[in-house]
Amino acid sequence: MDITSLAVSPAAMTATQGSPAEAAQVLMLRKAMDMQSSSAAAMIEALPQPTALASSGSLGRNVNTYA
């Protein structure tokens, strides 16, 4: 058991009873994080789809490796 976590718990209890300004700051932080996650999802969706690998012909099907 980690003893340092016990010392943090009273501070965590008092932090939950914060002022309305702190609640507004937390709300704004959550909104900013939601906006970042939606922007990241949009960027990932905007990536082009990878091209299919060659399945016939002599180019792009074989890799010659020598040790």
Long-range contacts (C-beta under 8 A, 24 or more apart in sequence): none
